Amino acid sequence: MTPTGILAGIFLLLALYCGIDPLKQSAISGFPDFKSYKIDMPPWSLFPKEKDEENLLQRSEIKFLNQIQGPESMAFDPLGRGPYTGVADGRILFFDGQKWTDFAYTSNNRSEICNPQPSPLKYLKNEHICGRPLGLRFDKKTGDLYIADAYFGLMKVGPEGGFATSLANEAEGVPLRFTNDLDIDDEGNVYFTDSSTAYQRRNFMQLVFSGDNSGRVLKYNPSSKETTVLVRNLQFPNGVSLSKDDSFFVFCEGPVGRLHKYWLKGEKARTSEVLAILPGYPDNVRTNEEGNFWVAFHCRWNLYAYINALYPKLRTFLLKLPIPIKIHYLLQIGGWPHALVVKYSPEGKILQILEDSQGKVVKAISEVEEKDGKLWMGSVLMPFVGVYNLA
Ligand SMILES: *[C@@H]1O[C@H](CO)[C@@H](O)[C@H](O)[C@H]1NC(C)=O
């Protein structure tokens, strides 16, 4: 047999194995309807190349180590107390200045299966039962806390906490499947994202790899109690944040790495445009006092992720290999978890970049909340909160 023949033989066997997946070891074996979509990546040259060479985020303070698991959102109430955060076991916790206490919850079916686990990822299995509060925002006038729960939709709880009530769990008859983040304008309208109507958060890896484009940006009207779709056919829309004057909001779109601007007022009202091409995979975005936007990134783009994005068939082939999804994940994020946060002006200009490119202190930041000269950083992968002093 010639070397080419051997190679062809091996390739044939591999293709056969992948096609049948006899041992059900592939990352998509439980997803018979898995389909990978084209991801409309900008040319590689358009990705911003600036870096924080000093790795300033390595100077972050680690707070509340092992007291909280996987805090995603960081919110302070209208009196400046907090933070409040949603954690991996489904609770929303409140730091009263001394200690963490239970504040609210989104599932009415919590049981011992929601009890503490050794690591944030161990909670994934029961998230749909225990709940997973992601985006949190206080209504500054009423003190109500609005919650985007990945499984239970848009919810609200009063200033005293407790069991949250549901505000929306569908739009246009299509159930919310992965509610992710929200913001509230002065009139009480809520703008929020449903990352996908096909995949839930516990299957976020399959969602990332498929490039599924069923994500939506929605609006909840508190007077009519109706939810309408503002933007559709999005790939993993995530963070949402209003501009300081409520004339527009920005939202992140994951696999294509874009920050969009959606106009609410003026002649461009109800239209959106691309505000910035992002250097990595975005999560939440938060507006600071000056009206600039802090975008938190799960990771920076790398060539492997970029090529995967361009070729859907290659993605499906790789996912069918008997490789644990954890390895796919590590390749996708560039080998190891690291941290990147970027501040944008309302015109989409980069104002500041902060990184921990080694993930030595902080990693995979989910949200950056700026308060009194400090950045409060949560992460679904960290068992603590990172605090960076801007001064
Ligand atoms: C409630 O939780 C139990 C596990 O503790 C689960 O078996 C059951 O399906 C849940 N019920 C609902 C309605 O989610």
The ligand as a Gaussian input file, in Angstrom:
#p B3LYP/6-31G(d) Opt

LIG

0 1
 C      -38.758000      20.027000      39.931000
 O      -37.499000      19.516000      40.329000
 C      -37.351000      18.102000      40.212000
 C      -35.962000      17.737000      40.701000
 O      -35.723000      18.241000      41.985000
 C      -37.527000      17.689000      38.766000
 O      -37.457000      16.280000      38.670000
 C      -38.859000      18.180000      38.254000
 O      -38.933000      17.919000      36.861000
 C      -39.004000      19.676000      38.467000
 N      -40.316000      20.124000      38.044000
 C      -40.456000      21.113000      37.174000
 C      -41.879000      21.492000      36.866000
 O      -39.532000      21.715000      36.671000

